[in-house]
Every structure is written in structure tokens, then in C-alpha cells.
Amino acid sequence: MKKLLLHLDTDPIPSTFDQAVVYDAGVDNVITYGGATRDNVTPHVHGMIFTRGGKNLKNSAIFIGGSNVPATEMVGKAVKKAFFGPVRVSVMLDPNGSNTTAAAIVRKVLTNYDISGKNVVIIGSGPVGQRTALFLLKEGAAQVVLTSRSIIRVKAITDQMKAAYGVDVTPAETRNDDAVEALLKGAHVAIATGPAGVCVCSNSAWKNSDTLEVIADVNAVPPLGVESLEVMDNGNEKEGVRFYGAIAIGNFKMKIHRGAISSLFNSNDQFLDETTIYDIACNIDT
């Protein structure tokens, strides 16, 4: 029986990227729908669960994506609500690639590196930064600082993370290079998850820290997020600091994405979200 995957995307045009990864993961056919909302997905879900029964249900799965993270998460809740007891299929939730990207960042940072008791600064408080903070605290980091240009905005985010996951993330404001430099003094790990084409960490910011050991950046669009970092850096050491660039992180992200898609077809009752996708990433060699 062929492996079928229903791709629900909250954007009007479903992501070509996500579809390509699905085929590379060994899926036989992808059924795609854009403009997915919590109000219109139920008939599509029923089409997947009522056409196959019993042990054959594991040959169908659902992937939920889109650039709007809250909207994608609401679709995920609607999909679960459409199931009937054991009549369900496995689901993967990866809005804007944030779950797989954050998992890749953390696994790269932890390559031959013990995060226990270390201080981390994440420059950028979007979905990737938030999930990276969550995973690093799970791995034993002593403190994770999540930053934004607005302390009001980042404080709201860290409060939400406390309510959702029970974790204490420290909010901080980074309006200029001096603020970043001050935060990096005493930090062991710095991770740039800011917008594409924006340098958020200058040479002076990281070079003036006596404690930094690892720096990672997910920005592949010049100028890169961290000055002097290169996209192909994969543990390269510069001035005593280990660097990881966007290509090295991205290559591993693809392995995680494909591995998670493949695992959907092991059973019909999985729901892969930020935490379960990270568990999968931990079993893939970096």
C-alpha cells in the first residue's frame, strides 16, 4: 500500500520546500491544500482516516506547515479534534520550519559540548529562538536569555513559555550593539536567530567576551547574523570560539525533517510537535 501524506498549509500556496522534503523522505504521494484553517480542515482529515482502516491507517499521515505559527498550531488542534478514538493518523507540526530548525541548532551546539551549567544568549525571539531556548533548558543550561528589540514583547513571550512549558527564560532587550556586547559578557553560548540579512552580533560584541565558547547563526543571507562567521562553519574554531553557520545547521535540519516524516509511517497515533521532533533529532547523528 502506498504511503500518502496530506499536506495542510496555512499559507495560500503550499510550501514547495515542504513537499520536496516529503518526497525525499520516501512518501509515495502528497495531497496538498493551501489556506488551511481550523474551520476547513475537518473534511480533509476525514478523507484520510475513513479511506483506510485498521493496520493500514499507518500508511497515511498529515503534515501541517505555514509561515503563521499560531495559525498552524490552531490547525493542529483542529486536526486532532477531527479524529475518532483509534481512527486517526500520525501528524507532524512544523510551522515555518521552526521545530526542525531549532532542533538542528541545539544538536549542532551540543556536538562534543556539555551545556550543563552554561549561560546562553539567543539573539532573536521568534519561533526558532523560542524553541531553541526550550531545548537548551531541557538539556541542562543554567540560564537562557531570549532577546528582542522590545523588552515588552520579549517579556510577553517568556511569560507565555513559562505558562506553556514551565520553563524560566530570561527576557532582555537588544536595541544596539552595546546591549548585545553587555549580554555576551558572562555568556558561554551565543545563538543568532534574527531576521535574514541583518547582522545582530558584531565582532566587538563577541570578541570582547572572555567566556564565549560556541556561536551559531541561522542566517544565510548577507550580511550574516554574526560578523566573521561563515555559512559553512561547522565547528570551526576562531579565536578560541567554535562556530556553526546556516548551511551546516540547515543540512542537519534536513536530516531531522526527513527522519521525522519517515517516522510518521511507523504507526498511526503519533503527534510530532516541538518536543517530540527534538527527541527524534537526538537519535540522528550530526
N, C-alpha and C positions, 0 to 999 in steps of 0.2 A: 504494500500500500504506500502511495506517495506521501511524502511529508509536505503538508500545506501550512502556510503561515499567513494569518490575517494581519496586515499592517495598517494600524489606525494612527493617523497623523492629525494633530490639531491644526496644522497649517493648511491653507487651501490646496497647495500642491505637495503631495507626499514626498518625503526626502529620497532623492536618488541614492545618496550615500547609504542610508539605512537599508535600502533594497539591495544594493550591491553586496553589502556585508552579509545579508541573509543568504544570498545565493552562494557566496564563498564559504558559508558555514555548512553547506550541504543540503539546504532546503530545496525541494523539487519545484515548488511553485509558490509565488507570493500574490496574495489578493490585497490590493491597496485601496485605501479610501482616505481622501483629504477632508479637511473641515470637520473632523470628528469632535463631537461634544458629548457631554454626559447625557444629553437628551436624545441623541440619534444613534447611539452605538448598539443598543439592545438587539435590534433585528439582525445586525451583522454578527453579533456574538451567538445568537440562537442559530444562525445559519451554520456556524462552525460546530456547535455542540449537538445539534439534532441530526446531522448527516452521518455521523459515525457514533457507534456505541461501544460500551464495554472496553475491552483492551485496545480497540482501535482508536479510542479518543486520544491516546498519547501521540498519534501521528498528526494531530492538528495542534496549532499553538497561535498565540496572539502576541504581537509586538506593538507597544504604544510609544510613540515619539511625538516630537513637535518642539518648536522654539519657545513656546509659552509653558513654563514649568508648572505653575499652579493649574492651568487648564488641563495639562497632560495628567496630572495626578488625580484630578476630578474624573477624567475619563477612566482611569484605572479603577477608581471606586465603583463607577457605574458598571464596568465590565464584571467585576466580582459580584455585584448585586444581581446581574443577569443570569448567573449560574444557578443550577438546581442541585443542591446536595453534591453527590458524587459526579453528576453530569456537568463536567467542567473540562477546561483545557488549561495548559500551563500558559503563563503570561510573563512577559518581560517589560519592565518600565524603565526607559532611559531617555528622559526629556532633555533635548538639546545635547545629548551625549554626555550629560553631566555625571551620571553614575559610573560609567566605564572610564571616563577621563580621570575623575578623582581617584578611582581605584588604581589606575595606572601610575599616577603621580606618587601616591603613597608607596606602592610596591617598589618603584624605582628608588625613591628616597631611602627605603629600608634595605636596599641591596648592600649587604655586608655592613650594615649600620644599625646600632641599637638606639632607638628613640627614647628608651626608658629614662625618665627624669630630665629630658631635654626641653628647652624652650623653643617654640615655633612661632614665626610671624608669617601670616598669609596676607599678601597684599592684593586685595580684591575680595569682595564679599558676595559675589554672585553664587549661583548654584554649585559650580565646581569648587569654589573656595569653601562653601559651607560643608559640602560632603567631605572634602579633604580634611577639614578641621575635625569632623566627626570620626573619621577613620584613624587619624593620628592620636586622638584621645583614647580611642579603643585600643590602640597599640601601646599605650603607656606614656605618652608625652606628659611632662609635668604641667606645662601651660601652653595653650594655643591662643594667639592673639589674631583676631579677624579684623581687617581694616576696611575703611571706606573713606571717601572724602567728606562724608557727613556722619558725625557721631550719632545723631538721632536715628538715621537709617540703620546703621550697623548695630546699635543697641536694640532696636526692634527685632532685628534678625537673631541676635544672640539670645534674646528673651524667648523667641519662638523655638529656637533649638533646645533651650532648657526645658520648655514645656513638652516638646515632641520627643526628645531623646534622653532627657535627664542629664545632659552634659553641661559643664560650665566652660563656655568660650568667652574670652576676654575681648570686649569691643575697644577699638581705638580709631582715632581719626588721622588720616594722612593727606593733608591738603598740599604739602610741598615736600621737597627733597629733605629738608631739615627734619621734618617729622618722621620720615622713613628712617633716616640715619639714627635718630634718637631711639626708635623702637628696636633697631637691629643691634644696639649695644646690649649685650647680655643674651642675645638670641643665638641658638645653635643651628637652626634651620630657617631658611627664608624661601617662601614659595610665591611666585608671581602668577596670579590668575586674573589679571586685569584685562581690559579690552584690547583687541588686536591693534597693532601699530602704535602702541603707547608705551614708552619707557617709564616704568613705575619705580625702578630701583637703579640709581646712578652708581657709577664707580665709587664715588666718595662714600655713598651710603653703605655699601657692603665692605669696602676696603678698610673703613675706619672702625669696623667691628673686630674686636680681638677674640671673639668667641665663635664666630660663624664656622660651620663645618660643611654644610651642604646647602646648595642653592638650586632651585628648579624653576622653570618657566614654561608655560604652555603656549606662549605667543610665538607664532611662526612668521608673522608679518612685520617687516622692518618699519620703524625701529623696534627691536625686540624688547620684551618687558624688563630685562636685566642687562645693563650695559656690560660689555665684554663677554657675555655668554653667547654661544653659537648654537644653532638649532640642532646640530648633530652631536653636541656634547652628550656623552653617555658615561658619566662618572669621571670625566676628565678633571684633573686637578690643576687649579690655577691659584697661585699664592696661598697654598695650603687649604683651599676650599674645593670641594667636589661639586661639579656642575652637571645638571641634566637639562637638555634642551627639548624643544617641542617635537622634533622628529623622533628622538629616542623615546620620549613619553608616548607619542602618537602611535609608533609601531607596536608598542606593548598594549596600548589601548585597543588596537585592532585585534590582537590575540584574545584579549578579555572578551570583547564584543562577540567574536566568532565562537569562543568557548561557551559563553552564556547562551547564545542562540542554539547551539548544538545540544546543550543540556536540557532545553525545554522539552525535547522529544524523548527524554528518559522516562517520563511519567506524565500524567495529565493533571497533576494537582500542585504544581509549583507556582509561586508568585515571586518573580525576581525583581526586587527593588534595590535601593542603595545598599542595604546591609547584606542581602544575600548575594548580590553581584560582587561585593567585596570579598565575601567568603570564597566565591569561585576564583577570583583573581589571586587569592593566596595559594591556590593549588596549581598555578601556572608559572612555569619558570620564566624569570625575567631575562 
